[in-house]
């Protein structure tokens, strides 16, 4: 997950994810950019606890998918969304 403070790991393949993963129910297909099989990105709001040291989400309390335009037009996320789009366009 990327927010104004940086990149955060929600889950790593082969490792149990944080409590509350069931809240991450997904995005409407028109609001999800698929980059590789089931991997990709969308825009959403996650209420969570995180470890600043490890940059890992440790518990999820709630999630709400939002339209992509919300993140793309949020001034605090503009640099991050441009960076993500540039990486995706290079692949």
C-alpha positions as CSV (number, residue, x, y, z in Angstrom):
1,X,0.0,0.0,0.0
2,X,1.2,3.5,-0.8
3,X,0.2,6.6,1.1
4,X,1.5,10.1,1.7
5,X,4.0,8.6,4.2
6,X,5.5,6.0,1.8
7,X,5.1,2.3,1.0
8,X,3.6,-0.2,3.4
9,X,3.5,-4.0,3.2
10,X,0.1,-5.5,3.9
11,X,1.0,-9.1,3.2
12,X,3.9,-11.2,1.9
13,X,3.4,-14.3,-0.2
14,X,3.9,-17.4,2.0
15,X,3.3,-15.4,5.2
16,X,0.1,-15.0,7.1
17,X,-1.4,-11.5,6.7
18,X,-2.5,-9.1,9.4
19,X,-5.7,-9.6,11.4
20,X,-8.5,-8.0,9.4
21,X,-7.5,-9.1,5.9
22,X,-11.2,-10.0,5.3
23,X,-11.9,-6.3,5.0
24,X,-9.9,-6.1,1.8
25,X,-12.7,-7.3,-0.4
26,X,-11.4,-5.9,-3.7
27,X,-12.2,-3.2,-6.1
28,X,-14.8,-2.8,-8.8
29,X,-13.2,-4.0,-12.1
30,X,-13.4,-0.5,-13.6
31,X,-11.5,0.9,-10.6
32,X,-8.6,-1.6,-10.6
33,X,-5.6,-1.5,-12.9
34,X,-4.4,-5.1,-13.5
35,X,-0.6,-5.2,-13.9
36,X,0.1,-9.0,-13.7
37,X,-2.5,-11.7,-13.3
38,X,-4.3,-10.8,-10.0
39,X,-1.8,-8.1,-9.1
40,X,-2.4,-4.4,-9.7
41,X,-3.6,-1.3,-8.0
42,X,-6.6,0.7,-7.1
43,X,-7.6,3.5,-4.8
44,X,-9.0,3.0,-1.3
45,X,-9.0,4.0,2.3
46,X,-7.6,1.6,4.9
47,X,-8.1,2.1,8.6
48,X,-5.2,0.2,10.1
49,X,-2.4,-0.1,12.6
50,X,1.2,-0.2,11.3
51,X,4.7,-0.6,12.4
52,X,6.8,2.4,11.5
53,X,10.0,0.4,11.9
54,X,9.1,-2.5,9.6
55,X,6.7,-0.5,7.4
56,X,4.2,-3.3,7.7
57,X,0.4,-3.1,8.3
58,X,-0.2,-5.1,11.5
59,X,-4.0,-4.9,11.7
60,X,-6.8,-3.8,9.4
61,X,-9.9,-2.4,10.9
62,X,-11.8,-1.3,7.8
63,X,-11.4,-0.7,4.0
64,X,-13.4,1.2,1.5
65,X,-12.6,1.2,-2.3
66,X,-12.6,4.6,-3.9
67,X,-12.7,5.8,-7.5
68,X,-9.1,6.0,-9.0
69,X,-9.6,9.7,-9.6
70,X,-9.8,10.3,-5.8
71,X,-6.2,9.2,-5.4
72,X,-5.0,10.7,-8.7
73,X,-6.3,14.1,-7.7
74,X,-5.3,14.0,-4.0
75,X,-2.5,16.6,-3.6
76,X,-0.8,14.5,-0.9
77,X,-0.7,11.5,-3.2
78,X,0.1,13.2,-6.6
79,X,3.8,12.4,-6.5
80,X,3.2,8.8,-5.5
81,X,0.5,8.2,-8.1
82,X,2.7,9.6,-10.9
83,X,5.5,7.4,-9.7
84,X,3.3,4.3,-9.8
85,X,2.0,5.2,-13.3
86,X,5.5,5.7,-14.6
87,X,6.6,2.3,-13.3
88,X,3.6,0.6,-14.9
89,X,4.1,2.4,-18.2
90,X,7.7,1.2,-18.3
91,X,6.7,-2.4,-18.0
